Amino acid sequence: MLAKRIIPCLDVTDGRVVKGVNFLELRDAGDPVEIARRYDEQGADELTFLDITASSDNRGLILHIIEEVASQVFIPLTVGGGVREVEDVRRLLNAGADKVSINTSAVINPQLVADASDRYGSQCIVVAIDAKQVGVDASGQPRWEVFTHGGRKETGIDAVEWARKMVDLGAGELLVTSMDRDGTKIGFNLGLNKAISDAVDVPIIASGGVGNLQHLVDGVKIGGADAVLAASIFHYGEYTVREAKEYMRDHGIEVRL
Amino acid sequence: MIDIAVVDYGMGNLRSVSKALEHVAPNKNVVVTSQPADIKQASRVVFPGQGAMPDCMRELESRGLRDAIVDAAATKPFLGICIGLQLLFEHSEEGDAAGLGILSGNVKRFSANEMHDETGNKLKVPHMGWNQVYQTQAHPMWKDIADGERFYYVHSYYVQPQDENLIAGVTEYPKRFTGAIAHRNIFAVQFHPEKSQHAGLQLLANFVQWNGQA
């Protein structure tokens, strides 16, 4: 049976892994290559790198990091952050990324998702959706909207509709991050994940808010996620990836051990 | 002298494949190439592929690689990966495209109305992630790989060989589909050994050692 995936996420800025709360207050978590190797040894199913480097001077650093990781770690690598054109996708794939995650640029220019997936195949195009609850609809169901620029900018776009549109344009996978949960450790936004997972056929990665291992189980069982992404619970040694997988297995979830 | 030629026809990222081969065979000359002459002189050939099969077929033809691939698939240890497996067959439902027709059979899409597990949960397409590969025949390429080992898959189509004896490994999603085929000097897999950690590296190491005989 297909295993649910656990994906540690490395937020990288200026060549270092960091982690913030609600996208603010960044804290150093170490060297990306070293951390990637550790998670690989612990049995991570994939790794995701988000380049959150602000200055364009240091943007090239992520390519070197991916090159180095890709020659030592033989599991799928996803890289996102600052992907603005098809040429950025090409550079990342050539450096050793297997998938490229597109976020803000998909909102500014949805055609980028179509062009990139036409050129390189849907299997390597992940669309990252940062969403926040913005109230309820007429029938009392929660409504989520897409936010961009690391959660600072609202777009007025309905997150579930957006998910459908991105898949139609060629996204092979969706990374769904709940902006009001990220870094809070109170668990995924399960309603958001379930709504998007039910709306599309492609796999969904749940992200944002993991504080303990039960949150991972809930993400799969209640949120309908095909993969769960977490950062801080792994970075600071609270749990190993293996412990997370054993916990999920013990709660009836198929994992690769 | 080229030990291993990785066929580059502009479809997808071959860096992962060549890096993994270099990792398991540090003393071999691994070349990523789109030159028919390189493929002809190489001792072994890896035929990867990503994206849509009709595009792959078109790119292959436009680079004049068909004859070199057909020749390699008939003469030396040959490893197909993902679309590199699908292209060996006659026809694909994807874009109603013809393949190389080296092997008899077709490429089919996961059927939308069957994509549920036994408890009724929706199964996503593409089939993406780590799934078990059950070995249906003994083969040198399976050396030191446990039956039921997990490999990394990402695909929406699978091959259905006319001759079921070609099937060397199967995976369930939710029904059994072809995970690997073996035919003389050809071994081809739907999963990605270059992304399947220990088991994948073992399979690539086995390929580097394989003399091309079952």
Interface residues (C-beta under 8 A of the other chain):
Chain A: M1 L2 A3 K4 R5 D40 D45 A70 S71 F74 I75 P76 L93 N94 A95 G96 A97 D98 Y120 G121 S122 Q123 C124 G172 E173 S197 D198 D201 V202 P203 I204 D226 A227 R256
Chain B: M11 G12 N13 R15 S16 K19 A20 E22 H23 Q50 G51 A52 A112 M115 D117 K122 L123 K124 V125 P126 H127 M128 G129 W130 N131 Q132 R150 Y152 Y153 V154 H155 E172 Y173 H192 E194 K195 S196 Q197 G200 L201
